[in-house]
Amino acid sequence: MTEATPTATDQSRTPNEAATAATAAETAVPEGEQPHECPHCGRPFKRERYLVLHRGIDHYESLTEAEREAFFETYDAEAADIRRFRILALGALVLIYFGFLFAYAVFA
């Protein structure tokens, strides 16, 4: 992720307003959809899953036991999705590598 560079208008903003403006693009919710807002900081999220992860990471101390359990379940599911993606990406790279290797052996 790239950090937004401060502009002349950012100089007159409070730190919270500047941070909100800097993260507006990455947390943009399409029009017509109801955003899931964090009750602690007001940051909008497109999916409730993202809100649960945000609250567990940034506001863990203020969560109830049920909310903490939901965070751990969501975190485990996210970790499983990332693990699956990595395995599929590695498989695709191996197939591409051997595809080029065989193509080189045949045509060279």
N, C-alpha and C positions, 0 to 999 in steps of 0.2 A: 504494500500500500504506500502511496506517495503522500507526503504531507503537503497541505496547502500552504502556499507562501502568503504571508500577510500583505494586504493591500492597504492603500491609504484609508479606506473606509474601516478596515479592521483596527486601525490605531485608535479610533474613537469609541470602539466597543469595549464592553467589559470582558474579562477573560472568558466568562461563561458564554456570552453571546458570540465571541470569536470562535470558540470551540464548537459551538452549535453550527455556525456557518461553515466551518471547515469540514464537519462530518455530515452536512446536509446531503451531499451527493451520494455517499455510501449508505445512507439510511433512508433514501427517498422511497416513499410508498406511492405506487401509481394512483392516479385520480380514480375515484369511484370505489376504491377499496378502503376498508376501515383499518387504520393502523393499530397495532398493539403497542400502547405506550407504557413505558416504565413508570410505576407510581412514585419512584424515588427521584429520578432525574428527568423524567419527561421525554426521554429519547424514544422516537418511534421505530417500530420494527414491522417488516412486512409479514412475518409469520410468528405465531405464538411460540414456536420452538426456539426461535432466535431470542425472544424475550426471556424465556425460561433460562437459557444459557447465559444471557447478559446478567440477569438478576443473580444467578448463582456465582458468577465470577466477580461482578462488581459490587454486589450488595448482599453478600452471603450472611453477614452478621445479623441482618434484619429479617431474614427468612424464618418462617415457621418450620416445624419438623416435616410437615407434609410438602411444603414447597421445596425443602432441601432434598427430600426423596424424589420429587419430580425432576429436580435439577440433575441428580445422579443418574436417573433413568434416561433422561434426554442426553446427558453427556456420554453415557455408555453407547447409546444408539448412534450418536454422532461419531464416536470413535470407531464403531463397527463400519459405518459408511465410509469413513476415511480409509480404514484398513482395506476394505473391498476395492475402493478406487485405486489405491496404490498397487494392489495385486493385478488388477486389470490393466493399469498403465504399464506395469513391468512386463506383463504378457504381451501387450501390443508392441512394446519396444523390442522384445526378443523376436517376435514374428517379423517385424520390419528388418531387424538386423540380419536374420537368416534369409529373408527374402532377397535382400541386396547381396548377401554372400552367394546364394545360389545363382542369382542373375549374373553376377560377376564370373562365377565359374562356368556358366553356360556360354556367355557372350564374349568372354575375353580370351 
